[in-house]
């Protein structure tokens, strides 16, 4: 059974800022970024426990071809993935969770 997902406000903002950054440079890169993130989220929703547990209940998956990780938690009682961050690799890792 696939889980549904939601973005926390911080994650939604990070996702939007990343998209806008790519869009300023290339529409193709921006479109490909959206596809890559959606594929990563689909994989998370289908296999939520497959990806590494990095800190307490947080898990993460690296987005293919882009320097971002999706940081999330699994809520089994609601069959829900909660996305806490779309985190760029160059940011301070102490602010990841």
C-alpha positions as CSV (number, residue, x, y, z in Angstrom):
1,X,0.0,0.0,0.0
2,X,1.5,3.3,-1.0
3,X,1.5,6.1,1.5
4,X,0.3,9.7,0.8
5,X,2.5,12.6,1.5
6,X,2.5,16.2,2.7
7,X,5.0,19.0,2.8
8,X,5.8,20.9,6.0
9,X,5.8,24.7,5.3
10,X,9.6,24.8,5.5
11,X,10.0,22.0,3.0
12,X,7.5,23.5,0.6
13,X,9.4,26.8,0.7
14,X,12.8,25.1,0.1
15,X,11.3,23.2,-2.8
16,X,9.9,26.3,-4.3
17,X,13.1,28.3,-3.9
18,X,15.1,25.5,-5.5
19,X,12.7,25.4,-8.4
20,X,12.9,29.1,-8.9
21,X,16.7,29.0,-8.8
22,X,16.7,26.4,-11.6
23,X,14.0,28.2,-13.5
24,X,16.1,31.4,-13.7
25,X,18.9,29.4,-15.3
26,X,17.0,26.9,-17.5
27,X,13.4,25.9,-17.9
28,X,14.5,22.4,-18.9
29,X,16.5,22.1,-15.7
30,X,13.6,23.3,-13.6
31,X,11.2,20.9,-15.2
32,X,13.7,18.0,-14.8
33,X,14.1,19.0,-11.1
34,X,10.4,18.7,-10.6
35,X,10.4,15.3,-12.2
36,X,13.3,14.1,-10.2
37,X,11.8,15.2,-6.9
38,X,8.4,13.7,-7.8
39,X,10.1,10.4,-8.6
40,X,11.9,10.4,-5.3
41,X,8.7,11.1,-3.4
42,X,6.9,8.3,-5.3
43,X,9.7,5.9,-4.3
44,X,9.5,7.1,-0.7
45,X,5.7,6.6,-0.7
46,X,6.0,3.1,-2.1
47,X,8.9,2.0,0.1
48,X,9.1,4.4,3.1
49,X,11.5,2.3,5.2
50,X,13.9,1.5,2.4
51,X,15.9,4.7,2.8
52,X,18.4,5.5,5.5
53,X,17.5,6.5,9.0
54,X,19.9,9.4,9.6
55,X,18.6,10.9,12.9
56,X,16.0,9.7,15.4
57,X,12.9,9.1,13.3
58,X,14.1,11.1,10.2
59,X,14.9,9.3,7.0
60,X,16.4,10.7,3.8
61,X,16.7,10.0,0.1
62,X,19.0,11.8,-2.3
63,X,17.3,13.2,-5.4
64,X,18.9,11.7,-8.6
65,X,21.1,14.2,-10.6
66,X,20.4,17.1,-8.2
67,X,22.3,18.0,-5.0
68,X,19.2,17.7,-2.7
69,X,18.0,15.3,-0.1
70,X,14.4,14.8,0.9
71,X,14.2,14.5,4.7
72,X,11.0,12.8,5.9
73,X,9.2,10.9,8.6
74,X,6.8,8.0,8.4
75,X,3.4,8.1,10.2
76,X,2.2,4.5,10.0
77,X,-1.1,5.3,11.8
78,X,-2.2,7.6,9.0
79,X,-0.2,6.0,6.1
80,X,1.4,9.3,5.6
81,X,4.9,10.6,4.7
82,X,5.7,14.0,6.2
83,X,8.4,15.8,4.2
84,X,10.3,18.1,6.5
85,X,13.0,19.4,4.2
86,X,14.2,19.5,0.6
87,X,17.8,20.0,1.7
88,X,20.7,21.2,-0.5
89,X,24.0,19.4,0.0
90,X,26.0,22.6,0.5
91,X,23.9,23.8,3.4
92,X,24.9,23.4,7.0
93,X,24.1,19.8,7.9
94,X,23.4,20.8,11.5
95,X,20.2,22.5,10.2
96,X,19.0,19.4,8.3
97,X,16.5,18.2,11.0
